[in-house]
Amino acid sequence: MPMSSLRQQVSDVISDKGMISRGDRVLIAVSGGVDSVVLLHILYELSVEQDWYLAVAHYNHNLRGAESDADERFVQKNVASLELPFFAGRGDVRGLSEKEGVSIEMAARRLRHEFLARTAEEWGCKTVAVGHQRDDQAELFLLRLLRGAGGTGLGCMKPVSMSPVAPELRIIRPLLYASKPEIREYAQHQGIESHEDASNTAVDFQRNRIRHVLMPLLREEFQRNLDAVLVRDAELIGDDSDFVEHYASELLRSPERHADFNELHVAVQRRIIRIQLLERGIDAGFDLTEFLRCNADGVITAPDGVRVSRDRSGIIQLQRNKAVNFNFRTMPVELNDDEGKIVFEHLIIHWCLSTGGWDKTGLSVNKPNTECFDADKIGAKIVLRHWRPGDRFRPIGMPCSVKLQDVFTNQKVPQESRRGKVVAEAENGGIFWVEGLRIADSYKITDDTICCLTWRWTSPETT
């Protein structure tokens, strides 16, 4: 790309995407790396023609000691030569990472965005320009793909988006369609110096492993034009996701949607659920979203402890937790003989071990109140007890474990009788049986089962 072409490309992107208007104030985030420094110089040149007012912000993450301080001094010197306002900030990234249990990258991103938002407000502007470029977009696509992101996540970065910490602040990315080699070449020909962050080469960070290990391998072995392909895919997926988001939002505001939820496309159903969860501050993970989509009136507990359900029209409802007096009585039991009897609370349980002749399905349909389990998976030491807060259980046939409280709710077990239900805990601490429910999937009989535990119980309700 000729040197004048990159400058023209940036100018065209700013115009086409409506990033900056004549007379606007723009805060440029400059780390000292080649991308942000080239962005600074191009915007400075264009500002003379476009009558923009520019300022520069630099955030010192305090992660590399003297090198971080040197980056700050380098940026400040560059800004002074251009006679632009300069704002510097710094924070304890490692401290926040340890305190909140998040990665260094996540902690750094949060503190940096908070600094940019404060600085923009202080300087009186509504736009922050950052130096993300095409290679960053390709790396982010792979990073999110490996983490299992959906359409919204795979849409990656937009040329214009809103700040994650200040909804009224716009983030613009004028270099998003330029490649790293193009930017480096521009800097070299224009004599623009930069400071490269040494941590960008360290493969301790997942993003760097993608940049320095995975992407070179994919380029060499599978796709020479990998970056362009990934960026194109991100844009296509992002546009599709934006359409579904817009359509789902329109349906949520439309009174005609109520009777048609089950007739909607699956992608729209998921998005309707997701929008409502996020509006209520609930993490809209796949398992939670999918359970609510597939189960009208089913109740599930979200990761933050909120119990959630949806009605038949697709509207999310939060469930109030009722106070429960739990029974914490327990009884340890050893299954050392071939058979035995246990009396616990209102139940009499007969058990026996055998090495053949059991129902391979593990379901004794012709024997009331009788179940079969893989004895080796359960172990010789079990515990009988009652339902406790936080208990999780995976009924046979379900793909994942759920809160036992949610199982009771969905099976319509009366609130007053739940605390009396007997629970059997295997030697590894997992629940293999709950009175009145299906057996646990992890302990079922399979073709590899060697020893079977037959479990038969009687109670006043069943005799």
N, C-alpha and C positions, 0 to 999 in steps of 0.2 A: 504494500500500500504506500503510495507517495506520501511524503510527510504532510503536505497540505490536506490530504484526504482524511486523515484522522481528525484533524480540527474541523473539517467540513462535516464529517460524519457526526461528531458530537453536536455541532450546531443544528444539523438536520433532526437529530433525535430530540433535542430540547424543543425544537419548534413543533415536530410532529406529535409529540406526547404532551405538549402544553406544560412543560416543566417550569419554565421561567418566563415571566412577562416583563416588558420594559418597565424599568423603575423598581423592580423587586429587590428585596434584600435576601441574600443567600448565605447561609453558614456552611462552609466547606470543612468536612472532617478530614484532617490530614494526619496520617500516622508517621509519615516519613518514607514509606515504601514508594516504589516507582509508580504504582497505579494512582495513588492519591496525589503525589507531587505533580505528575503529568496532568491530572484533572485540574489541579490548582492553576497551573500555568495556562492551560487552554481556556478555562473559564475567565481568567484574568484578561487574556487577549480579547475574548468575545465581549467582556463587560464594557470595554471602551466603546464598542459599536452599539451595544444594546442598552447602555445606561443602567447596568446592574450595580448594586451595592454589595460588596463582598466582605466577609470576615472569615477567619480561620479558627478552628477549634482542634486542639490536640489533647488526647487523653493518655496519661502515663499509667500503665497498669501495674507498675512496680514489680514486674516479674523477672526482670533481667538486670537488676541493680544498676551499675554504671552505664550499661548499654541503653537501658530505658531512658536514663537521664540525658544521654548523648543524643538520642532521637528527639527528645523534647527541645534541646538547644538547637539542633539542626533545623527543625521546623520553624522555630521562633526566628532564626537568622534569615531563612528564606522569606518569611512573611514580612520581616522588617525591610528587606530589599524591595518589596512590592508596595510598602507603605500601607498595609492593610491592618485592621484591628485583629488582635490575637488573644485567644482565650485558652488557658491551660488548666487541666484538672488532673487529679490522680486519686487512686483509691486502693484499698486492700483487697485485691481479687482473691488471693489465697484464703484470707480470713473468711470471706463470704462463702467461698467454696466449701470450706470445712464446716462452717456454721450451719449451712442449709443443705449440705449433702449433695451438691450439684457439681458438675464438671468445672474445671478451670475455664474452659471456653464459654460455658453458659454464664458463669459468674462475671467474666470479663465483658461479655456482650451486654448483660443487664446494666452493669455500672456505667459502661460507655454510653449506652442509650439514655440513661438517666442524666448523665452529664450533658449530653448534646441537647436534651429537652430543656434543661435548666438554662443553658447558655443561650439557646434560641429565644427563650422567653425574655431573658435579660437583655438581649440585643434587639429584641422586637422584630423577629422574623418568623415566618411560617414554613420555611423550606430549608432542609439540610441536604447537601449534596455529598454522596459517598462514592468511593472509587471502585465499587464492584465491577468486574468485567466478565467476559464470556467464559473464561476458564473457571472462575469462581462459581458460575452458574452450573457448569457441567459437573464440578466436584460436589456441589450441594445436591444435585439431582441424584448422584450415586449414593451419597451419604444418607439421604432420606429414603431412597429405595431400599437400602440395606437395613434401615431401621423399621421398615414396614409402613411407611407413610401412605396415605390414600391420595386421591386426586388433588385435594387442596394442598397437601405438602409437596407433591411432585410438581405442582405448578411453579414451585421455587420462587425466585425473586421477580418482582414486577419492576418495570422501568420507573413507575411511580407507586408508592404505597404509603400507608400511614405508620407513624412511629408506634412500636409495640408498647411504649410507656406513656405516650401523649397523643391521643386520638386526633387532636387538632393540628398536629405537626406532620408535614409531608416529608417523606424521604425520597430523593430522586437519584437515579443511577445513570448519568449520561454516557458512561463507558460500557454499559452492559452488553453492547453488540460488538465491542472491540476485543481482539484476542490479546493475550499476554505478549506474544512476540511483536505484534504491531505496536503495542505501548512501549516496549523496551526499545524498539527501533526508533520510534519517535523521540524518546528521551535521549538516545545516543546522538541522533542527528541534530537535535536542538541544544545539545550540551547541558541537559538537565540532570543534576545530581540527585541521588536518593540514598536513603539508609535502609538496607534490607534487614528485617527482623530475623536474627539467627534461629529463633525458635520455629520459623517456618520450614526448616529442613529437618527438624526432629520428628522421628516417626513414632514418638510416644503418643501423639495426638492422632485420633482416628482420621481426621480430615487430611493430615499430612501423609498418613499411610496410603490413603486413596490417591493423593496427588503424586506421590513419589514411587509408589509400588504398583497399585492396581491400574491406574490409568495408563502408564507406559506399557504395561503388559497388554491391556486391551487394545491400545493403538497398534502395537506390533503384531499381535496374533489375530485380531478380529476386525478392527475397523480403523483405518488410517484417519478418517475424518471424525473420530469419536466425539470431539468437543462440539462440532457443529451439529451432529446428530442428536446428542443429548440435549443441547440447548433448544433445538427444534422440537424435540419430544416434550420438553418442559413447557414450551409455549403452547403446544397443541393440547396437552393434558390440562394446563392451567385454564385455557379458554373454555374447554368442555366443562371443567369444574365450576368456572364462574357462571356458565349458563345454568347448570343444575342448581347452583346456589340461588341465583336470581329467580328461577322458576319455583323452587321450593319456598322461598320467602314470599313470593306473590301468592302461592297457595295458602300459606299460613295466615295471610291477611284476608283471604277470600272466604266468605261464609259457605260457599258451595263445596268446599273440600271435605266437610265432615263425614259424609256417607261414603266417600270414595277412597279412603286411605289404602285399603287392601287391593284396589284396582290400579293404584299408581305404580309406575316403574320402580324397581327395587332401589335404584340409585336415588330417586326422588324421596322414597320412604326414608332411606338412611339420612339424607340431608335434612329432612324435616325434623327427625329426631335429634340430629346433631346440633342444629341451629338452636333448638329449645334448651338442650343441655348446656351449651356454651352461654346462652343468655342467663342461665341460673348459676353460672360459675362452676359447673360440674365438668370434669374432664371427660370428653366424649370419646373414650377408647372404643375399639372395634367390638370387643365382647359385650360391653354395656349397651352400645348402640344396637347391636344385632339382637340381643335378648329382647330389648324393648320393641324393636321392629317386628319380631316374630311372635310376640306374646302380648296380645291385648289383655289388659287388666292384670298381667303378671307383674309381680313386685321383685325388685332386685336392689341390692345395696351398692351404691357407688363407692369408689375408692376412699372418698372422704367421709364415709359413714352415712350419707344421706340415702334414704330409701325412696326409690323412684318407680313409677309405673306410667303407663299410657292408657288412655281410653281407646275405644274402638274407632274414634275419628282421628287418632294420632296425636292427641294433645297430651303433653307430659304433665304428670301430677306428682307432687312431693308428698310422701306419706309421713304422718306424725308418728314418732316412736312412742309407744305406750310403756309405762313403767312395768317391769317384770321382776318379781321376786324369785331369783334363781335358787334351785336346790343344789347345794354343792356336795352332797353325800357321794362317796365313791366306794367301790369294792374291788380290790385287786384279786384276780383269779389266775391260777396256774393250770394249764391244760396238759398235765403230765401223764394222765392215765389214758386208756382207750375211750373211756366215757365218764360222764359225771352229771351231777345235778347242781344247779345254782339257784338260790332263793335270794332275790334282790327286790326290795320294795314290794310291789304288787305282782311281780312276775316269778314264775317257776320256769327255769330254763334247763332243758335236757340237751346235752351235747355228746357227740361221739366222733371218733376219728376212724377213717377207713381208707384202704388203698385200692379201692375198685368198686365198680357197680353203681356209681353215682350218675346223676343226670348231668350230661356234659354241658348243658346250658347253664347249670348252676341255679336253675329256677325250678323248685319243686311244686309245680302247678297242681298236682293231684294230692298234695299233703298240706292242709291248712296250717298256717303259722309255722312253717318249716322252710329253712333256707340252707343252701350248700355253699361253702366257701373253700378257697384254696388255703389249706391249713398252714403251709409253709410261708405264705405271704403274711398271714396273721401273726404267727409266732406262738410261743408257749405261754407268754405272760400277757394277759389282757386286763382291761379295766372296765367295769360297769359303772356308769354314772348317768347324770342327766345333762340336758342341753345347757351349754354355757355361752356367755357373750363371745362373739367372734368365731364360734365353731363353723367350720367349712366342711362340705360333704359333696361328693360327686356320685349321684345316683347312677346306676347302670344305664348305659346308653347315652349319657350326656358327655359332651366334649371337654368340659372343664368343671372344676369345683365351683360351688356357689355357697353363699352364706346359708347355714341351716335355717336361720330365721326366714329367709326368702323361700326355701323349700316348703316350710310349714305354711307360709302365706299362700303360695301358689297351689298347694294341695288342700287349701281351705281347712287346715287344722285349727280348731278354735283356740283363741289366745289363752284362755284359762287352762287348757289341757296340755299346752306345749311343754311347760316346765316339768310335767310329770312323766314325759316320754323318756324311756330308758335308751341310753346310747352305749354301744360297745366299741371300745377303743383297742386297736391292735397294738402289738408290741412296739411298732415304730411310731406310735402316736396318732396314726390316722384312724378315722372313724370308718368301721366296716359295716356297721348295722345300726339302724335307728328304728325303734319300735313303730310299726305301722307304715314304714316307707320301703321303697325298693332298696336292694342291697347296694353297697358301694362298688363301682366299676373296677377299682384297682384290686379288689380281692375276689373277683369272680372265678369260677371254674373255667379252665381253658384246656386245650389239648395237651398242654405241657404239665398239667397238674398231676402231682404224684400222690399227695395225701389230701383227703377231703374232710372238712369239718362240717358235720351236719348239726344244725342249730334249730331246736324246736322249743317253742315257748307256749305257756298257758297263762291266762290271767282271768280275773272275774268277768272281763268284757268278752272273752272268747270261749269260756267253758259253759 
